[in-house]
């Protein structure tokens, strides 16, 4: 166990060390300062002209939100359209059918909001065109939107006003071209050289030892998997997600998965400190988020490595821990660590079945997912932490009799009302919807006793 602990600590340390220079790079990109990929500027300019966008025009918070709403509406319509007719389009060598309308609606909303809840199997429920033109596309644009929203809040703090938060389209394009696409390309190359498939050929046919013919699904998986992790998304190319050997062939790719899912959320924390010219503030945020990450992840690891008490009570040894629903290659320790990482980000990527975890371990995952501020998603993790920070500063300064201030700006009634409403609402709303779902289910099924696992599953659905 000590070796496993050291390896996990090294993974976290490597991600942190890579995040420091990357955070400085993010700050330079969003400040419009000289950076490594400035040679892409002519391409960006042509794109603005093609779309008739004035990237130099500043936006207030209403205009910024309106731009986000407009472009997301366009992507939503695109996703629904493709999913409903995917069976009749090209890049479908497995001859997968089109999605039923409710499944298409659920999948489009899920990937558009970076939820990535999958009620379909990638092998049989989506074509290569849908995987790349819808799901991978939405993973890129949703991550870029989250980065843009996060940097808009940082820019507002830096400028001391909400009347000029920058230009959404400029932030969005730079997030794509200068951050997400280059990083995804580098990681994709590493994945391809380690055995993750990148092909447009149909499923392979193999003959098993018993003589039966079996179809093995492949596809352009290496293109999609990097942004799944880097963008805090989580939706896999295959149904088994990272437990599938084509998404996670060996222990080296497992380590890469762990590092890149933490990389950009960590880097954004350092970006906040650099952008606000307060590295001390960035280090403070990083320390708080790290403590929160450990408080969530350690209990999950402890619960899973101890094994199942019910088996111990009847004399069965649990030296390997709770192995139910686990990928044997990674065992209970690494599976628990990976689940902790992906719940605090929260990407939701899987190497094990979450419904097979110990009850107290599952509580840790739900807590990390609901708080969504211990690094959290791209941009959104910082926004959640900022809301908690407003509440903490407000309470702490009133306790010592001082006027609440943050970065030289007074925290007044409006700020504390918004921060409190959002903080409480993002936990209260999923709980209310879960209660409503349970009520409707009991009334329709005439069942008066529900399995706890089912209720927790619904809470998970409404929370992500």
Phi, psi and omega in degrees: 000328180296321178296317178298320179297316180297318180297317179295321177295322178294321177300314179296319180294318179298315178300318179294318180294321177289331184289332183297304178294328179293323177296320176296320179296317178302316180299318180293322179297312184281340174275358182064035176264171182295130182218178189297324187253035178295341180293349177276355184301317177301322178295317178298318180298317178298322179295318177299316181295321180297322182268003180057050181248132174265095186289349181270351181283128177284155180234142169276181187294328179290317179293322180297313179293324179296319178296319177299316182296317183296309184292325178292327176296318178298315181293325179296313179298318178301313182297313179300315182300313182293317183294327181287337182237016185301329181294339182260358185260178181282180183055048179224062184293338179273357179058045177286144183282168174290157180281147171293150193301320182290325177291320177297319179297313179299316183292318180296313179297319183299312182282331178294324181266011180064022177280314177061033172287124186246112174257020176229161175261128182300330181291322186238351185255352182220144176272170177298325178296317179293319180300317184266317185279343179243295189290313178294319178302313180294328176295322177292309187288328177291322177294319178295323177295318179296317177299317181297317179296319179296316182288334176296320177294318178297317180295322177297319176295319181293319182279340181076021182205157175255006181277346178216092180262014184091197181242122183301315185297322178293315178298319182295311181297318180291326176298321179286303190285328188254351183233296190289312181296312179299316180295318180296323179296315180298313181293322180299320178298317177299319180294317180299317180290349178251014169105001177282129186291148174217084185213155175252010175286160180287182180302144176277146177252126178233157178251121181285176182295335179273359179093358180281145177271130183233137174267130180246116182288137173233215178132184181280058186289324184297336179284328186271325190295321180302315182288337174302320180272311184298326182268011181054043183264286175110341182288124185269163176285323179251161185297324183279000178057224186287354173281345180285134182296341177275344174262338185212075190293327187210181184290331178295316178293328176299316178295321177297317177304313182297320183289312187286336178288335177269340193301300185289320174301321175294315182299324181294327177298314178291329176298321178300314179297318180293316184295320180276001182055043178218079181298330179297320178296318178298317179294323178297314178301316181298318180296316180296316181293324178295317178298316177298319178300315180293320180295333178273316189282319183301312178300325178297314180297316181299314182297318184285324182282340178287336180091186183267118181302326181297325178286322178296325182294335180257014172091009179269128182289142180239045185296332180272358182084193180281101184263004177294127178074012183258149171283122186300329181298331186252340176071183185286325184292304183293326177296318179294318178298315181295322178294319177299315179300315186278353174266331178277338182293314345258119177271326179079012178294146188242139161237001179207161179282116184295331181285356178260001180285160177295150185305313181291330174293322178294326177299318178300319179293319179294321179297312180299321181290322181287321180291315176050043180221356177272076193081307172063190179287171180299119178077312183290328177298319177294320180297316178297316178297324178297320178295316177297325181294320178300315180295317181296315179295320180300312181292316184295317182289325177293329180293332180254008173078029179246161176285127181296124178221148176218119183055041176079002180248135181288139174268110184251189186301317183298315182297315183289329177293314180295314181298317181291318181297315181292316182298317179285320184297322183288349172258327183285318184299311177300325180293318180294318179294324177296317178297320179295318179297318178297319180297313180296319181297315181295319181293320184283322184268350183057039179248128185258356178230117180253147177291136181302321181302324180291319179293320178294323178298318178294320176299321177298315181300312183286340182277323185281000000 
